[in-house]
Amino acid sequence: MPLRFGRIRQTQFIPHTKPKQIYRAFLNAKTHTAFTGSKATGAGRVGSKFTAWDGYITGKILKLKNGKKIVQEWRTSEFPSKYPASRLELNFRAKEGGTEIVMIHSRVPASQTANYREGWVSSYWDPLREYFAKKQKGERN
């Protein structure tokens, strides 16, 4: 039986942030841990391996364009063993009032695509917005 893959594309807006802030939040293990609430590891360099969500996500950084793009090999502990790692691409662009993120997650096992589509929102986009909103509020006081 051939392997079947899905693709997720999401565009998100994070207010009151600069692209470099979000770029660093994804690559810096301490900040990644802070905004998700779950342990992350990694060095944030091309070729380095990383983990997120207490080891649920593992991967390798394939390409970085400072403050603009992150490309990773990415898989979760739920990927069927016969499936290769997926490919995650995050693009960051300054927009009036914040940063637009365009995420393309490809080569996702087709049977899991809907779950990951929802997971990106609940596990990354919502917590990221909340993290930067709290940071912004704290800077005003």
C-alpha positions as CSV (number, residue, x, y, z in Angstrom):
1,M,0.0,0.0,0.0
2,P,1.5,3.4,-1.0
3,L,2.2,6.0,1.6
4,R,-0.3,8.9,1.5
5,F,0.7,12.4,2.5
6,G,-1.1,15.6,3.4
7,R,-0.1,19.2,3.4
8,I,-1.1,22.0,5.8
9,R,-0.8,25.7,4.9
10,Q,-1.7,28.3,7.5
11,T,-1.3,32.0,7.6
12,Q,-1.3,33.6,11.1
13,F,-0.9,37.2,12.4
14,I,0.9,37.8,15.7
15,P,0.2,41.4,16.8
16,H,2.8,43.7,18.4
17,T,5.8,41.5,17.4
18,K,8.7,41.7,15.0
19,P,9.6,38.8,12.7
20,K,12.9,38.3,14.5
21,Q,11.1,37.9,17.9
22,I,9.0,35.1,16.6
23,Y,11.9,33.6,14.6
24,R,13.9,33.5,17.9
25,A,11.0,32.1,19.8
26,F,10.9,29.1,17.6
27,L,14.7,28.5,17.6
28,N,15.6,29.3,21.2
29,A,14.8,26.3,23.4
30,K,14.2,28.4,26.5
31,T,11.8,30.7,24.8
32,H,10.1,27.9,22.9
33,T,9.6,26.1,26.3
34,A,8.2,29.4,27.8
35,F,5.6,30.0,25.1
36,T,4.4,26.4,24.7
37,G,4.7,25.4,28.4
38,S,6.5,22.2,27.4
39,K,10.2,21.4,27.3
40,A,12.1,22.1,24.1
41,T,15.8,21.4,23.3
42,G,18.1,22.5,20.5
43,A,20.8,24.8,19.4
44,G,19.0,26.8,16.6
45,R,21.6,26.2,14.0
46,V,21.5,24.5,10.5
47,G,22.1,20.8,10.9
48,S,21.3,20.7,14.6
49,K,18.6,18.4,16.1
50,F,15.8,19.7,18.3
51,T,12.9,18.4,20.3
52,A,9.7,20.1,21.4
53,W,6.7,19.3,23.5
54,D,8.7,17.1,25.9
55,G,10.1,15.0,23.1
56,Y,6.8,14.5,21.3
57,I,8.3,16.4,18.3
58,T,11.8,15.7,17.0
59,G,13.6,17.1,14.0
60,K,16.5,18.7,12.4
61,I,17.0,22.3,11.1
62,L,17.6,22.3,7.4
63,K,17.7,26.0,6.5
64,L,17.6,29.3,8.3
65,K,17.3,32.8,6.9
66,N,17.7,35.2,9.8
67,G,14.4,36.6,11.0
68,K,12.7,35.5,7.8
69,K,12.6,31.7,7.3
70,I,13.0,28.4,9.2
71,V,12.9,25.0,7.4
72,Q,12.9,21.8,9.4
73,E,12.7,18.1,9.1
74,W,9.9,17.3,11.6
75,R,8.1,14.3,13.0
76,T,6.1,13.4,16.1
77,S,6.1,10.2,18.1
78,E,2.8,9.4,16.5
79,F,4.1,9.2,13.0
80,P,3.8,5.6,11.6
81,S,7.3,4.1,11.5
82,K,7.3,3.6,7.7
83,Y,6.7,7.3,7.1
84,P,9.7,9.7,6.6
85,A,10.0,13.0,8.5
86,S,7.7,15.7,7.3
87,R,9.0,19.1,6.1
88,L,8.1,22.3,8.0
89,E,8.6,25.7,6.5
90,L,7.9,28.9,8.5
91,N,8.1,32.3,6.8
92,F,8.0,35.5,8.8
93,R,7.0,38.9,7.3
94,A,6.6,42.3,9.0
95,K,3.1,43.6,8.6
96,E,1.5,46.8,10.0
97,G,1.0,46.1,13.7
98,G,2.9,42.8,13.9
99,T,4.2,39.8,12.0
100,E,2.5,37.5,9.5
101,I,3.6,33.8,9.6
102,V,3.0,31.6,6.6
103,M,3.5,28.0,7.6
104,I,3.7,25.1,5.1
105,H,3.8,21.6,6.7
106,S,4.2,19.0,4.0
107,R,4.7,15.2,3.8
108,V,2.4,14.8,6.8
109,P,0.9,11.3,7.1
110,A,-2.5,11.8,5.4
111,S,-4.4,10.1,8.3
112,Q,-3.0,12.6,10.7
113,T,-3.3,15.9,8.7
114,A,-6.6,17.0,10.3
115,N,-5.2,16.5,13.8
116,Y,-2.0,18.4,13.1
117,R,-4.0,21.2,11.4
118,E,-5.9,21.7,14.7
119,G,-2.8,21.1,16.7
120,W,-0.9,24.0,15.1
121,V,-3.6,26.4,16.2
122,S,-4.0,25.1,19.8
123,S,-0.4,24.2,20.5
124,Y,1.5,27.0,18.6
125,W,-0.5,29.9,17.3
126,D,-2.7,30.5,20.3
127,P,0.1,30.1,22.8
128,L,2.4,32.3,20.7
129,R,-0.1,35.1,20.6
130,E,-0.8,34.8,24.4
131,Y,3.0,34.8,25.1
132,F,3.7,37.9,23.2
133,A,0.5,39.7,24.5
134,K,1.7,39.0,28.1
135,K,5.2,40.2,27.2
136,Q,3.7,43.4,25.6
137,K,1.5,44.0,28.6
138,G,4.5,43.5,31.0
139,E,6.6,46.0,29.0
140,R,3.9,48.7,29.4
141,N,3.7,48.5,33.2
